[in-house]
């Protein structure tokens, strides 16, 4: 077995021009349609959870103490809870917009792939 030949072919394959297959194009379009919704959902969810945690710390007296901190903690915590509650419906709306934007291209490409086989 000639390992030098195998290694040379492997290196040559890395530098050769590759044509994107239709399946890879379909995958990229699907990712492009869903990526904004995923990025928003993770970012907004993390921020909302941090706001909720800050509210808990305020109301439990970890960050500050007193009646004002307790009331502020409850208000901040409720804002965080509200953010967590609206995250999924907003995610679904953003995802639907992405599906509408790229749906026709995805369907056309999927039909081309299924007709080939």
C-alpha positions as CSV (number, residue, x, y, z in Angstrom):
1,X,0.0,0.0,0.0
2,X,1.5,3.3,-1.1
3,X,0.7,5.8,1.7
4,X,2.5,8.6,-0.1
5,X,0.1,8.3,-3.0
6,X,-2.9,8.3,-0.6
7,X,-1.6,11.3,1.2
8,X,-1.0,13.2,-2.1
9,X,-4.5,12.4,-3.3
10,X,-5.9,13.6,0.0
11,X,-4.0,16.9,-0.2
12,X,-5.0,17.4,-3.9
13,X,-8.6,16.8,-3.0
14,X,-8.5,19.7,-0.4
15,X,-7.3,22.1,-3.1
16,X,-9.5,20.9,-6.0
17,X,-12.5,22.9,-7.0
18,X,-15.6,21.3,-5.7
19,X,-19.1,21.7,-7.2
20,X,-21.8,22.1,-4.6
21,X,-24.3,19.4,-4.9
22,X,-28.0,20.2,-4.9
23,X,-28.4,18.5,-1.5
24,X,-25.8,20.8,0.0
25,X,-27.5,23.8,-1.6
26,X,-30.7,22.7,-0.1
27,X,-29.1,22.3,3.3
28,X,-27.6,25.8,3.1
29,X,-30.9,27.3,2.1
30,X,-32.6,25.6,5.0
31,X,-30.0,26.9,7.4
32,X,-30.3,30.4,5.9
33,X,-34.0,30.3,6.5
34,X,-33.8,29.2,10.1
35,X,-30.6,30.9,11.3
36,X,-32.1,34.4,12.2
37,X,-34.8,32.8,14.3
38,X,-32.4,30.6,16.1
39,X,-29.9,33.4,16.8
40,X,-32.7,35.7,18.1
41,X,-34.2,33.0,20.3
42,X,-30.9,32.0,22.0
43,X,-29.8,35.7,22.5
44,X,-33.2,36.9,23.7
45,X,-33.7,33.8,25.9
46,X,-30.2,34.2,27.6
47,X,-30.8,37.9,28.2
48,X,-34.3,37.3,29.6
49,X,-32.9,34.6,31.9
50,X,-30.2,36.9,33.1
51,X,-32.7,39.7,33.8
52,X,-34.9,37.2,35.7
53,X,-31.9,36.1,37.7
54,X,-30.9,39.7,38.5
55,X,-34.5,40.3,39.7
56,X,-34.2,37.2,42.0
57,X,-30.9,38.4,43.4
58,X,-32.4,41.8,44.1
59,X,-35.5,40.4,45.8
60,X,-33.6,37.9,47.9
61,X,-31.1,40.5,49.1
62,X,-28.0,39.1,47.5
63,X,-27.2,42.3,45.5
64,X,-28.8,44.9,47.7
65,X,-31.0,44.9,50.7
66,X,-34.1,46.8,51.8
67,X,-37.6,47.3,50.7
68,X,-36.7,49.2,47.6
69,X,-34.4,46.5,46.4
70,X,-37.1,43.9,47.1
71,X,-39.7,45.8,45.0
72,X,-37.2,46.5,42.3
73,X,-36.3,42.8,42.2
74,X,-39.9,41.8,41.8
75,X,-40.3,44.2,38.9
76,X,-37.1,43.2,37.2
77,X,-37.9,39.5,37.7
78,X,-41.3,40.0,36.1
79,X,-39.7,41.6,33.1
80,X,-37.4,38.6,32.8
81,X,-40.3,36.2,33.1
82,X,-42.2,38.1,30.4
83,X,-39.2,38.0,28.1
84,X,-38.9,34.2,28.6
85,X,-42.7,33.8,27.9
86,X,-42.7,35.8,24.6
87,X,-39.5,34.3,23.3
88,X,-41.1,31.2,21.7
89,X,-43.9,33.0,19.9
90,X,-41.5,35.6,18.5
91,X,-39.2,32.8,17.4
92,X,-42.0,31.1,15.6
93,X,-42.9,34.4,13.7
94,X,-39.3,35.0,12.7
95,X,-39.0,31.4,11.5
96,X,-42.2,31.7,9.5
97,X,-40.8,34.8,7.8
98,X,-37.6,32.9,6.9
99,X,-39.7,30.0,5.5
100,X,-41.7,32.4,3.4
101,X,-38.6,34.1,2.1
102,X,-36.7,31.0,1.1
103,X,-39.6,28.5,0.8
104,X,-40.1,28.7,-3.0
105,X,-36.3,28.2,-3.6
106,X,-36.3,25.3,-1.2
107,X,-39.3,23.7,-2.7
108,X,-37.9,24.1,-6.3
109,X,-34.6,22.6,-5.3
110,X,-36.2,19.7,-3.4
111,X,-38.4,18.9,-6.4
112,X,-35.3,18.9,-8.7
113,X,-33.6,16.5,-6.3
114,X,-36.6,14.2,-6.0
115,X,-37.1,14.2,-9.8
116,X,-33.5,13.1,-10.4
117,X,-33.9,9.9,-8.5
